[in-house]
Amino acid sequence: MPIIRIDMFEGRDTATKQKLVRAMTDAMVQITGCSEASVNVLINNIAKEDWGLGGELASRKFPDKGK
């Protein structure tokens, strides 16, 4: 039962996440030969203010547009 864990900034729409899950599943099946049904993909949406990068919060390095 392969598990793929993805941590990324929150804010992507459902269609984008569906494409990501499909691509990760397809790659795992192709590379490892496991069954598609056995692949689990977990997406952790993390707020920029909860992510540190280079000693700063990502919310300071990458402010949202319009704010």
C-alpha positions as CSV (number, residue, x, y, z in Angstrom):
1,M,0.0,0.0,0.0
2,P,2.1,2.9,-1.2
3,I,1.4,6.3,0.4
4,I,2.4,9.5,-1.3
5,R,2.4,12.5,1.0
6,I,2.3,16.0,-0.5
7,D,2.8,19.1,1.6
8,M,1.9,22.4,-0.2
9,F,0.5,25.8,0.4
10,E,-3.2,25.9,0.6
11,G,-5.3,27.6,-2.1
12,R,-5.4,25.2,-5.0
13,D,-8.7,24.2,-6.4
14,T,-10.2,20.7,-6.5
15,A,-9.6,20.3,-10.2
16,T,-5.9,21.0,-9.7
17,K,-5.6,18.6,-6.8
18,Q,-7.4,15.9,-8.8
19,K,-4.9,16.3,-11.6
20,L,-2.1,16.0,-9.1
21,V,-3.6,12.8,-7.5
22,R,-4.0,11.3,-10.9
23,A,-0.4,12.1,-12.0
24,M,1.1,10.8,-8.8
25,T,-1.0,7.6,-8.9
26,D,-0.1,6.9,-12.6
27,A,3.6,7.5,-11.9
28,M,3.6,5.1,-8.9
29,V,1.9,2.4,-10.9
30,Q,4.2,2.8,-13.9
31,I,7.4,2.9,-11.8
32,T,6.7,0.3,-9.1
33,G,4.1,-2.0,-10.9
34,C,1.7,-1.8,-8.0
35,S,-2.0,-1.7,-8.5
36,E,-3.8,1.6,-8.9
37,A,-6.2,0.7,-6.2
38,S,-3.4,0.3,-3.7
39,V,-2.0,3.9,-4.1
40,N,-2.9,6.5,-1.5
41,V,-2.2,10.2,-2.0
42,L,-2.5,12.5,1.0
43,I,-2.4,16.2,0.4
44,N,-1.7,18.4,3.3
45,N,-2.7,22.0,2.7
46,I,-0.6,24.3,4.8
47,A,-1.2,28.0,5.4
48,K,1.7,30.2,4.4
49,E,1.9,31.6,8.0
50,D,2.5,28.0,9.2
51,W,5.5,27.4,6.9
52,G,9.0,28.7,7.6
53,L,11.4,29.1,4.8
54,G,14.9,30.5,5.1
55,G,14.2,31.9,8.6
56,E,11.0,33.7,7.6
57,L,7.4,32.8,7.4
58,A,6.4,32.0,3.8
59,S,3.5,34.5,4.2
60,R,6.2,37.3,4.4
61,K,8.2,35.9,1.5
62,F,5.2,35.2,-0.7
63,P,2.4,37.6,0.2
64,D,-0.9,36.9,-1.4
65,K,-1.8,39.0,-4.4
66,G,-4.0,41.9,-3.6
67,K,-3.1,42.0,0.1
